[in-house]
Amino acid sequence: MEQKEMQYCLFCGTRLETKELEGEGMIPFCEKCGEYRFPVFNTAVSMIVTNTDRDKILLIKQYSRDRYILVAGYVNKGEDAEDAVCREIREEIGLKVAECSFNRSHYFKPSNTLMLNFTAVVEDSEPHPNGEIDFYQWFSLKEARENIYKGSLAESFLLGYLDGEYQFR
């Protein structure tokens, strides 16, 4: 579904008009508030979950779909992305993150989401998944490459992590 440009001010409800902002181009503007209104989008994190030796990657299946993906979730309002990584891994698979590092971001148009990808090294290797996870499995790096859902954003992040070069479709 195509995302439409914001038409009304999120603060006061006044219809927005476009106005030139130096260096930015034509931006929605609220005459009543006297403020430019920049695009609104979701923010989420996805994680390449590795063991401490970094020789295995955890992939999951969820929502009754028969495909392996990365652990992922939305960033809550007021939450830092790194904290969202730790929370999502703790909530979804019951593991504690020992180390977290940013890999790459990509805007995912179908859900109007800026996806932030991280590597998360976990302390324990025995997950305790919650009800959101249908199945999980630890894979070698080669097996993870072979089993990740083909053509997905998860695959683009995983291959970028493994190969050092990110290519998005």
C-alpha positions as CSV (number, residue, x, y, z in Angstrom):
1,M,0.0,0.0,0.0
2,E,1.4,3.4,-1.0
3,Q,2.0,5.7,2.0
4,K,0.3,9.1,1.5
5,E,1.9,12.4,2.5
6,M,0.6,13.7,5.8
7,Q,-2.4,16.0,5.2
8,Y,-3.3,17.3,8.7
9,C,-1.1,18.5,11.6
10,L,-0.7,15.7,14.2
11,F,-0.8,18.3,17.0
12,C,-3.7,20.6,16.2
13,G,-5.5,19.0,13.2
14,T,-5.1,21.9,10.8
15,R,-4.8,21.0,7.1
16,L,-1.2,21.2,6.1
17,E,0.2,23.1,3.1
18,T,3.6,22.6,1.6
19,K,6.2,25.3,2.1
20,E,9.8,25.6,1.0
21,L,12.3,24.9,3.7
22,E,15.9,25.9,2.7
23,G,18.0,22.9,2.1
24,E,15.0,20.5,2.5
25,G,12.7,21.3,-0.4
26,M,8.9,21.4,-0.1
27,I,7.8,20.2,3.4
28,P,4.3,20.0,4.9
29,F,3.8,23.1,7.1
30,C,1.1,23.9,9.7
31,E,0.2,27.6,9.6
32,K,-1.5,27.5,13.0
33,C,1.4,25.9,14.8
34,G,4.0,27.7,12.7
35,E,5.9,24.4,12.3
36,Y,7.1,22.1,9.6
37,R,5.8,18.6,9.9
38,F,8.3,16.0,8.8
39,P,7.3,12.4,7.8
40,V,6.1,10.0,10.4
41,F,7.2,6.4,10.2
42,N,7.6,3.3,12.4
43,T,11.0,2.2,13.8
44,A,11.9,-1.4,14.4
45,V,14.9,-3.5,15.1
46,S,16.0,-6.8,13.7
47,M,18.8,-8.9,15.1
48,I,21.3,-11.3,14.0
49,V,21.5,-13.4,17.2
50,T,24.8,-15.2,17.6
51,N,26.3,-17.4,20.3
52,T,29.4,-16.2,22.2
53,D,31.7,-18.0,19.7
54,R,29.9,-16.2,16.8
55,D,29.8,-19.4,14.9
56,K,26.0,-20.0,15.1
57,I,23.0,-17.8,14.3
58,L,19.6,-18.2,15.7
59,L,16.7,-18.1,13.2
60,I,13.0,-18.2,14.1
61,K,9.7,-19.1,12.6
62,Q,6.6,-17.2,13.7
63,Y,2.9,-16.4,12.9
64,S,2.4,-19.9,11.5
65,R,4.6,-19.2,8.5
66,D,7.0,-21.9,7.4
67,R,10.0,-19.7,6.9
68,Y,13.1,-18.7,8.9
69,I,13.6,-15.0,9.7
70,L,15.5,-12.9,12.1
71,V,14.2,-11.9,15.5
72,A,12.7,-8.5,15.2
73,G,10.3,-6.0,16.9
74,Y,9.2,-2.4,17.1
75,V,10.9,0.2,19.1
76,N,8.6,1.6,21.8
77,K,8.1,5.4,22.2
78,G,10.9,6.8,24.4
79,E,13.0,3.6,24.0
80,D,16.6,3.5,22.6
81,A,17.1,1.1,19.8
82,E,19.8,-0.9,21.7
83,D,17.4,-1.3,24.6
84,A,14.7,-2.5,22.2
85,V,17.2,-5.2,20.9
86,C,17.7,-6.5,24.5
87,R,14.0,-6.3,25.3
88,E,12.9,-8.1,22.2
89,I,15.4,-10.9,22.6
90,R,14.6,-11.3,26.3
91,E,10.8,-11.2,25.6
92,E,10.7,-13.4,22.5
93,I,13.4,-16.0,23.1
94,G,14.3,-15.6,26.7
95,L,18.0,-14.9,26.3
96,K,20.2,-12.2,27.7
97,V,22.2,-10.0,25.4
98,A,25.9,-9.8,26.3
99,E,26.9,-7.5,23.4
100,C,25.0,-5.5,20.9
101,S,26.4,-3.7,17.8
102,F,24.7,-1.8,15.0
103,N,25.0,-3.1,11.5
104,R,22.9,-1.2,9.0
105,S,19.5,0.4,8.5
106,H,17.0,0.2,5.7
107,Y,13.6,1.9,5.1
108,F,11.0,-0.8,4.4
109,K,8.2,0.9,2.4
110,P,5.5,-1.8,2.6
111,S,5.1,-1.2,6.4
112,N,6.4,2.4,6.5
113,T,9.2,1.3,8.8
114,L,12.8,2.2,9.3
115,M,14.4,-1.1,10.2
116,L,17.6,-1.0,12.3
117,N,19.7,-4.1,12.1
118,F,22.0,-5.2,14.9
119,T,24.2,-8.1,15.9
120,A,23.3,-9.4,19.3
121,V,25.7,-11.9,21.1
122,V,23.7,-13.8,23.7
123,E,25.1,-15.4,26.9
124,D,23.1,-18.6,26.9
125,S,22.4,-20.9,23.9
126,E,19.2,-22.5,25.2
127,P,16.3,-20.2,24.2
128,H,13.0,-20.1,26.1
129,P,10.7,-18.7,23.5
130,N,7.4,-17.0,24.3
131,G,4.1,-17.5,22.5
132,E,5.2,-15.3,19.5
133,I,7.8,-17.9,18.4
134,D,6.6,-21.0,16.7
135,F,10.0,-22.6,16.2
136,Y,13.7,-21.7,16.5
137,Q,16.9,-23.3,15.5
138,W,20.6,-22.5,15.8
139,F,22.4,-22.7,12.4
140,S,26.0,-22.6,11.4
141,L,26.8,-19.5,9.3
142,K,26.6,-21.5,6.1
143,E,23.3,-23.1,7.2
144,A,21.8,-19.7,8.2
145,R,22.6,-18.4,4.7
146,E,20.9,-21.4,3.2
147,N,17.8,-21.3,5.4
148,I,16.9,-17.6,5.7
149,Y,13.7,-16.6,3.9
150,K,14.7,-15.9,0.3
151,G,14.0,-12.4,-1.0
152,S,13.2,-11.0,2.4
153,L,14.6,-8.0,4.2
154,A,15.9,-10.5,6.8
155,E,17.9,-12.2,4.1
156,S,19.4,-8.8,2.9
157,F,20.5,-8.0,6.5
158,L,21.9,-11.5,7.1
159,L,23.9,-11.7,3.8
160,G,25.2,-8.1,4.4
161,Y,26.4,-9.2,7.8
162,L,28.0,-12.4,6.5
163,D,29.5,-10.9,3.3
164,G,30.2,-7.3,4.5
165,E,28.2,-5.8,1.6
166,Y,24.5,-4.9,1.9
167,Q,22.2,-5.1,-1.1
168,F,18.6,-4.3,-0.8
169,R,15.9,-5.1,-3.4
